[in-house]
């Protein structure tokens, strides 16, 4: 078996006869696995509970959350089990399967962020056409990401028993090029273009302060949304690219004997843990910094952002006070106002019932 570019390569040089290394990995990764499972599980529940999140763009985030959820429930437990001697033999099909699963989820995360970036760029460049974007198209894009991830990760089964190193070196190099370098070149280009396009937009209705304020707020929200996903892309690169770079180094240096205290071992062990953090940071970013998810989170937790009944009472009281001090000529105007407020109260009551029904 030849998994020199995999996780097991870096750990294989460090595993000892006792289980001290396994318990060390367990202590470091179990809290991360629990946090990843909880945060992404909460996102899945939030998406299920709040129908207003069921937009074409957010379905991509749903697919990404599913990928991160599998990292916490499948990938990390598999990795912890491999860290203990005797549970998963080093040169076995199960060990290679662990590497394939981790590679699959790594590719899935990278390409999900790539597709999300492309969708955002399309929304900024063609806002009218983006509004017509069907959910079926988004589902096809998500399905395509999973198919590509499965296909690319499963390729290594073709030579997993081969002792030749050339396959591992080529696979590791192509992984860095196809999964990281090419997508991130496009991401950098897309984010720069989006910021320039948003910054150059002219404020409509120069004579109306309300329109200008609304436009500035919308532009600010767009920039914040772009920053959230840009942060996700940077986080993914910081967490995963060094790890697979180290794996490529391992594949190449297998041709040259390494010392027992090789510093690359410690670096590989560090990034073997850090790489999982992206699955924890992603849901935190778009849950607390993306406006629609943040509002849905507050609503699900019981926070009330709309207080229309108070406004109605205040407005009605103010109108009655004005009526007492107004001339008879204005009484008819206040009468019409009361009728409108009464109608609005009925509408608001129905709207409140709908909100309460959704919460239940």
C-alpha positions as CSV (number, residue, x, y, z in Angstrom):
1,X,0.0,0.0,0.0
2,X,1.2,3.5,-0.8
3,X,-0.4,6.4,1.1
4,X,2.7,8.5,1.4
5,X,0.9,11.8,0.8
6,X,-1.9,10.9,3.2
7,X,-2.5,11.7,6.8
8,X,-1.2,8.3,7.7
9,X,2.2,9.1,6.3
10,X,2.9,11.9,8.8
11,X,1.5,9.9,11.7
12,X,3.1,6.6,10.7
13,X,6.5,8.1,11.5
14,X,5.3,9.2,15.0
15,X,3.2,6.3,16.3
16,X,4.7,4.5,19.2
17,X,4.1,1.1,20.8
18,X,1.9,2.5,23.5
19,X,-1.3,4.5,23.2
20,X,0.1,7.8,24.5
21,X,0.1,9.4,21.0
22,X,-3.5,8.3,20.4
23,X,-4.7,9.7,23.7
24,X,-2.9,13.0,22.8
25,X,-4.8,13.2,19.5
26,X,-8.0,12.3,21.2
27,X,-7.6,15.1,23.8
28,X,-6.9,17.6,21.0
29,X,-9.5,16.6,18.4
30,X,-12.5,15.4,20.4
31,X,-13.5,18.9,21.6
32,X,-13.0,20.1,18.0
33,X,-15.2,17.3,16.6
34,X,-17.9,18.0,19.2
35,X,-17.9,21.7,18.3
36,X,-18.0,21.1,14.6
37,X,-20.9,18.6,15.0
38,X,-22.8,21.0,17.2
39,X,-22.3,24.2,15.1
40,X,-23.0,22.6,11.7
41,X,-25.9,20.6,13.2
42,X,-27.4,23.8,14.4
43,X,-27.1,25.3,11.0
44,X,-28.9,22.4,9.5
45,X,-31.7,22.7,12.1
46,X,-31.8,26.5,11.6
47,X,-32.2,26.0,7.8
48,X,-35.0,23.4,8.4
49,X,-36.9,25.6,10.9
50,X,-36.7,29.0,9.1
51,X,-38.3,28.9,5.7
52,X,-37.0,32.4,4.8
53,X,-33.5,30.9,4.6
54,X,-34.6,28.6,1.7
55,X,-33.0,30.8,-1.0
56,X,-31.0,29.6,-4.0
57,X,-27.8,31.1,-2.6
58,X,-28.3,29.6,0.9
59,X,-28.7,26.0,-0.5
60,X,-25.0,26.2,-1.3
61,X,-24.3,26.9,2.3
62,X,-26.5,24.0,3.3
63,X,-24.4,21.7,1.2
64,X,-21.2,23.1,2.7
65,X,-22.6,22.7,6.2
66,X,-23.4,19.0,5.4
67,X,-19.8,18.6,4.3
68,X,-18.5,20.2,7.5
69,X,-20.9,18.1,9.5
70,X,-19.4,14.9,8.0
71,X,-16.0,16.2,9.0
72,X,-17.0,16.2,12.7
73,X,-19.0,13.0,12.7
74,X,-17.0,10.8,10.3
75,X,-13.6,12.2,9.3
76,X,-12.3,13.2,12.8
77,X,-13.4,10.0,14.6
78,X,-11.8,7.9,11.8
79,X,-8.6,9.9,12.3
80,X,-8.7,9.5,16.1
81,X,-9.2,5.7,15.7
82,X,-6.2,5.5,13.3
83,X,-4.0,7.3,15.9
84,X,-4.3,4.3,18.3
85,X,-2.2,1.3,17.5
86,X,-4.0,-1.8,16.4
87,X,-7.5,-0.3,15.7
88,X,-6.8,0.5,12.1
89,X,-3.6,-1.2,10.6
90,X,-1.3,1.2,8.9
91,X,-1.1,-0.7,5.6
92,X,-4.7,-1.6,5.2
93,X,-7.7,-0.7,3.1
94,X,-9.4,0.9,6.0
95,X,-6.4,3.3,6.5
96,X,-6.6,4.3,2.8
97,X,-10.3,4.7,3.1
98,X,-9.8,7.2,5.9
99,X,-7.5,9.2,3.6
100,X,-10.0,9.0,0.8
101,X,-12.8,10.4,3.0
102,X,-10.6,13.2,4.3
103,X,-9.5,14.1,0.7
104,X,-13.2,14.0,-0.4
105,X,-14.3,16.4,2.3
106,X,-11.3,18.7,1.7
107,X,-12.1,18.9,-2.1
108,X,-15.8,19.4,-1.2
109,X,-15.0,22.3,1.1
110,X,-12.7,24.0,-1.5
111,X,-15.1,23.7,-4.4
112,X,-18.2,24.7,-2.4
113,X,-16.4,28.0,-1.5
114,X,-15.4,28.3,-5.2
115,X,-19.1,27.8,-6.4
116,X,-20.3,30.2,-3.7
117,X,-17.8,32.8,-4.8
118,X,-18.9,32.4,-8.4
119,X,-22.6,32.7,-7.5
120,X,-21.8,35.9,-5.6
121,X,-19.9,37.3,-8.5
122,X,-22.8,36.5,-10.8
123,X,-25.2,38.3,-8.4
124,X,-23.0,41.5,-8.4
125,X,-22.3,41.5,-12.1
126,X,-25.9,40.5,-13.3
127,X,-28.3,41.3,-10.4
128,X,-31.4,41.0,-12.6
129,X,-30.5,37.7,-14.1
130,X,-29.4,36.4,-10.7
131,X,-32.9,37.0,-9.3
132,X,-34.1,34.4,-11.8
133,X,-31.6,31.9,-10.6
134,X,-33.6,28.7,-10.0
135,X,-33.0,26.5,-7.0
136,X,-32.7,23.5,-9.3
137,X,-29.6,25.0,-10.9
138,X,-28.1,25.5,-7.4
139,X,-28.9,21.9,-6.5
140,X,-27.2,20.7,-9.7
141,X,-24.1,22.8,-8.9
142,X,-24.0,21.3,-5.4
143,X,-24.4,17.8,-6.8
144,X,-21.6,18.4,-9.3
145,X,-19.3,19.5,-6.4
146,X,-20.0,16.2,-4.6
147,X,-19.5,14.1,-7.8
148,X,-16.2,15.8,-8.6
149,X,-15.0,15.4,-5.0
150,X,-15.9,11.7,-4.9
151,X,-14.3,11.0,-8.3
152,X,-11.0,12.8,-7.6
153,X,-10.6,11.3,-4.1
154,X,-11.5,7.8,-5.3
155,X,-8.8,7.9,-8.0
156,X,-6.1,6.9,-5.5
157,X,-7.8,3.5,-5.1
158,X,-6.2,2.6,-8.5
159,X,-2.7,2.4,-7.0
160,X,-3.2,2.0,-3.2
161,X,-1.3,-1.3,-3.2
162,X,1.4,-0.1,-5.6
163,X,4.8,0.5,-4.0
164,X,5.8,3.1,-6.7
165,X,6.1,6.7,-5.4
166,X,5.5,8.4,-8.7
167,X,1.7,8.1,-8.4
168,X,1.7,9.7,-4.9
169,X,3.9,12.6,-6.0
170,X,1.8,13.3,-9.1
171,X,-1.4,13.0,-7.1
172,X,-0.2,15.4,-4.4
173,X,1.1,17.9,-6.9
174,X,-2.2,17.8,-9.0
175,X,-4.2,18.1,-5.7
176,X,-2.4,21.4,-4.9
177,X,-2.8,22.7,-8.4
178,X,-6.4,21.6,-9.1
179,X,-8.0,22.0,-5.7
180,X,-6.2,25.0,-4.4
181,X,-4.1,27.1,-6.8
182,X,-6.6,27.3,-9.7
183,X,-9.7,27.9,-7.6
184,X,-8.0,30.5,-5.4
185,X,-6.7,32.5,-8.4
186,X,-10.3,32.8,-9.6
187,X,-11.5,33.7,-6.0
188,X,-9.0,36.5,-5.7
189,X,-10.0,37.8,-9.1
190,X,-13.7,37.5,-8.2
191,X,-13.5,39.3,-4.8
192,X,-11.5,42.2,-6.2
193,X,-13.9,42.6,-9.1
194,X,-16.9,42.5,-6.7
195,X,-15.5,45.1,-4.4
196,X,-14.6,47.4,-7.3
197,X,-18.1,47.0,-8.8
198,X,-19.9,47.7,-5.5
199,X,-17.7,50.7,-4.7
200,X,-18.3,52.3,-8.1
201,X,-22.1,52.2,-7.9
202,X,-23.7,55.6,-8.0
203,X,-26.2,56.6,-5.3
204,X,-29.6,57.0,-7.0
205,X,-32.0,59.8,-6.1
206,X,-29.6,62.5,-4.9
207,X,-32.5,64.6,-3.7
208,X,-33.9,62.0,-1.4
209,X,-32.0,61.3,1.9
210,X,-34.0,58.2,2.5
211,X,-33.0,56.6,-0.8
212,X,-29.4,57.6,-0.2
213,X,-29.4,56.1,3.3
214,X,-31.1,52.9,2.0
215,X,-28.6,52.6,-0.8
216,X,-25.6,53.0,1.5
217,X,-27.0,50.4,3.9
218,X,-27.5,47.9,1.0
219,X,-24.0,48.5,-0.3
220,X,-22.6,48.1,3.2
221,X,-24.5,44.8,3.6
222,X,-23.2,43.5,0.3
223,X,-19.6,44.3,1.3
224,X,-20.0,42.6,4.7
225,X,-21.4,39.5,2.9
226,X,-18.4,39.4,0.5
227,X,-16.1,39.8,3.5
228,X,-17.7,36.9,5.2
229,X,-17.1,34.5,2.3
230,X,-13.7,36.0,1.6
231,X,-12.8,35.2,5.3
232,X,-14.1,31.6,4.7
233,X,-11.8,31.3,1.6
234,X,-8.8,32.6,3.5
235,X,-9.5,30.3,6.5
236,X,-9.7,27.3,4.3
237,X,-6.4,28.2,2.6
238,X,-4.6,28.7,5.9
239,X,-6.0,25.5,7.4
240,X,-5.6,23.1,4.4
241,X,-3.0,24.3,2.0
242,X,0.0,23.9,4.4
243,X,-1.1,20.4,5.3
244,X,-1.2,19.2,1.7
245,X,2.0,21.0,1.0
246,X,3.6,19.0,3.8
247,X,2.1,15.8,2.4
248,X,3.7,16.6,-1.0
249,X,7.1,17.1,0.8
250,X,6.6,13.7,2.4
251,X,5.9,12.1,-1.0
252,X,9.1,13.6,-2.5
253,X,11.4,13.0,0.5
254,X,10.4,9.3,0.7
255,X,13.2,8.9,-1.8
256,X,15.6,10.3,0.8
257,X,15.9,8.8,4.3
258,X,14.7,11.3,7.0
259,X,16.1,11.5,10.6
260,X,13.9,10.4,13.5
261,X,13.7,14.0,14.7
262,X,12.8,15.4,11.4
263,X,11.1,18.9,11.9
264,X,8.7,18.1,9.1
265,X,7.0,15.6,11.4
266,X,6.1,18.2,14.0
267,X,4.8,20.6,11.3
268,X,2.7,17.8,9.8
269,X,1.3,16.9,13.2
270,X,0.4,20.5,13.8
271,X,-1.4,21.0,10.5
272,X,-3.1,17.6,10.8
273,X,-5.1,19.2,13.6
274,X,-5.4,22.7,12.3
275,X,-6.9,21.6,9.0
276,X,-10.1,20.6,10.8
277,X,-10.7,24.0,12.2
278,X,-12.1,25.3,8.9
279,X,-15.2,23.2,9.4
280,X,-15.8,24.9,12.8
281,X,-15.1,28.5,11.6
282,X,-17.3,28.3,8.5
283,X,-20.7,28.0,10.3
284,X,-19.7,30.6,12.8
285,X,-18.9,33.1,10.1
286,X,-22.1,32.9,8.1
287,X,-24.3,32.3,11.1
288,X,-23.2,35.4,13.1
289,X,-22.1,37.7,10.3
290,X,-24.4,37.0,7.4
291,X,-27.6,39.1,8.0
292,X,-30.3,36.6,7.1
293,X,-28.7,33.8,9.1
294,X,-28.2,36.2,12.0
295,X,-31.8,37.3,12.0
296,X,-33.0,33.7,11.7
297,X,-30.8,32.7,14.7
298,X,-32.2,35.5,16.8
299,X,-35.8,34.7,15.8
300,X,-35.2,31.0,16.6
301,X,-33.8,31.9,20.0
302,X,-36.9,34.0,20.8
303,X,-35.6,37.5,20.1
304,X,-38.4,39.8,18.8
305,X,-37.2,42.3,16.3
306,X,-40.6,43.6,15.0
307,X,-42.7,45.6,17.5
308,X,-45.5,46.9,15.3
309,X,-48.2,46.8,18.0
310,X,-46.2,49.4,20.1
311,X,-45.9,51.6,17.0
312,X,-49.6,51.4,16.5
313,X,-50.4,52.3,20.0
314,X,-48.0,55.2,20.0
315,X,-49.3,56.5,16.7
316,X,-52.9,56.1,17.8
317,X,-52.3,57.9,21.1
318,X,-50.4,60.7,19.3
319,X,-53.3,61.1,16.8
320,X,-55.9,61.3,19.6
321,X,-53.8,63.9,21.4
322,X,-53.5,66.0,18.2
323,X,-57.3,65.6,17.6
324,X,-58.1,67.2,21.0
325,X,-56.0,70.2,20.2
326,X,-56.9,70.5,16.5
327,X,-59.5,72.6,14.8
328,X,-62.8,71.1,13.6
329,X,-61.6,71.3,10.0
330,X,-59.0,68.6,10.7
331,X,-61.5,66.1,12.4
332,X,-62.3,64.4,9.1
333,X,-58.6,63.9,8.4
334,X,-58.1,62.2,11.8
335,X,-61.2,60.1,11.2
336,X,-59.7,58.7,8.0
337,X,-56.4,58.2,9.8
338,X,-58.2,56.1,12.5
339,X,-59.8,54.0,9.8
340,X,-56.4,53.3,8.2
341,X,-54.9,52.5,11.6
342,X,-57.7,50.1,12.3
343,X,-57.3,48.3,9.0
344,X,-53.5,48.2,9.6
345,X,-54.1,46.7,13.1
346,X,-56.2,43.9,11.5
347,X,-53.5,43.2,9.0
348,X,-50.8,43.3,11.7
349,X,-52.8,40.8,13.8
350,X,-52.9,38.4,10.9
351,X,-49.2,39.0,10.3
352,X,-48.5,38.3,14.0
353,X,-50.4,35.1,13.9
354,X,-48.4,34.0,10.9
355,X,-45.1,34.7,12.8
356,X,-46.4,32.8,15.9
357,X,-47.3,29.9,13.7
358,X,-43.9,29.8,12.1
359,X,-42.2,29.9,15.5
360,X,-44.3,26.9,16.6
